[in-house]
Amino acid sequence: APVEPAKPAASRLDDVVQRGELRVCSTGDYRPFTYRDAAGAWSGIDIDMAHDLADRLGIKATIVPTTWKTLVADFNAQCDIAVGGVSITLDRSKQAFFSTAYVVDGKTPITRCENAARFQTLQQIDQPGVRAVVNPGGTNEQFAKQNLKQATIVEHPDNNTIFQQILDGKADLMMTDAAETKWQARQHPELCSVHPDQPFTFSEKAYVLPKGDVVFQQYVNQWLNLALHDGTYARIAEPWIG
Ligand SMILES: O=C(O)C(=O)C[C@]1(C(=O)O)C=C[C@@H](O)C=C1
């Protein structure tokens, strides 16, 4: 019998184009990357980037709300891509692919400015009586639990109001990604980001993609590479990071 030419494997790339819709999971609680306001309107660097990806495919983007705890499960059940300051982790890499990275980041403290000198090192922070506030479900919680043995970890479930806890004196500091500390410190002059350019950890932000779908991953990586170099990312990020 004649040999059939190899058929390319089915890809999510064809699905989304046929559907005319890119389903984008995002938490909406992590500025400058993703934000959903009280009226339900979405904004943020990665929300605009997802719209740019959909535009370049000639389709629309629909944002699907998720949480940090359920991010990968919700993505696998409901979305084509998950965006919004998501850190590449080996744990998540068991259940999904990542695009190439678009931001290098790492954990650093944010605290009331008068306390910034006291909280320079992890050793200074991990002391009895120091209260570190943490949002559950993501890499911040993991980092705090791994590194704080003496200090008190205070959980606050809402990342949109968590910085108010420090302003109100209910917590002394938060250790989170440097990009977020910079953005929050710009909004709240009483808060200072502690050495955001020398964070405690190395991490990278990337977009979550369906596991095993190298065709779609390749497409997204090519789009992202263009967007990072043709000024698209800079134009989208400018209003958020100055
Ligand atoms: O989990 C991740 O990938 C994140 O980068 C998200 C994460 C977190 O680590 O909790 C990072 C900073 C924000 O304060 C909220 C969420």
The ligand as a Gaussian input file, in Angstrom:
#p B3LYP/6-31G(d) Opt

LIG

0 1
 O        2.443000      31.856000      41.744000
 C        2.999000      32.575000      40.944000
 O        3.462000      32.179000      39.891000
 C        3.137000      33.998000      41.172000
 O        4.075000      34.603000      40.738000
 C        2.017000      34.615000      41.799000
 C        2.158000      35.282000      43.117000
 C        2.534000      34.292000      44.199000
 O        3.628000      33.797000      44.153000
 O        1.744000      34.094000      45.112000
 C        3.189000      36.310000      43.078000
 C        2.977000      37.540000      43.547000
 C        1.657000      38.051000      43.842000
 O        1.681000      38.665000      45.087000
 C        0.617000      37.053000      43.779000
 C        0.850000      35.824000      43.340000

